[in-house]
Amino acid sequence: MKIRATTVLCVRHRGKVAMGADGQVTLDHSVMKHGARKIRRLYRDSILAGFAGGAADGFALFTRFEAKLEEYHGNLERAAVELARDWRTDRALRRLEALLLVASDKKSFLLSGTGDLIEPDDGLVAIGSGGPCAVAAARALARKTDLGAREIVEEALKIAAEIDVYTNDRIVVEEL
């Protein structure tokens, strides 16, 4: 699924996890909004979640994922597995055009409508059209600087905003 909509980046580094996203919302080839909030804190502020793709679809996924977190008492992995299963098998959910990143203090996952549930090997993962730029910048910063997770997210998203036309520099970052 090619998402040309945004950039969301999650970085797990030196005992911290940070997730950030740009604020740009596009409709076709026009920028409609500059300061959208695409990441949220869920389940008693212990889980971070961010989406790339259609806004309505992203909010629908937040709602579904939050319900799974409640059902499984904040167990991120179990909630992610169940949402991925539902997303893959439910006719209405399969039509959602979005990707979801979720993270706790211990694990991070990328979820997609094809049933993908991916935990990154190195604690760095990104989605959206600027995702490859952001994750490449984050890997370089994590390896070659003394920056913390939050600072890596901020700097990597700024770099992605310089390259990807669907990503702006109005960045929101949350950290656990």
Disulfide bonds with the S-S distance in Angstrom:
none
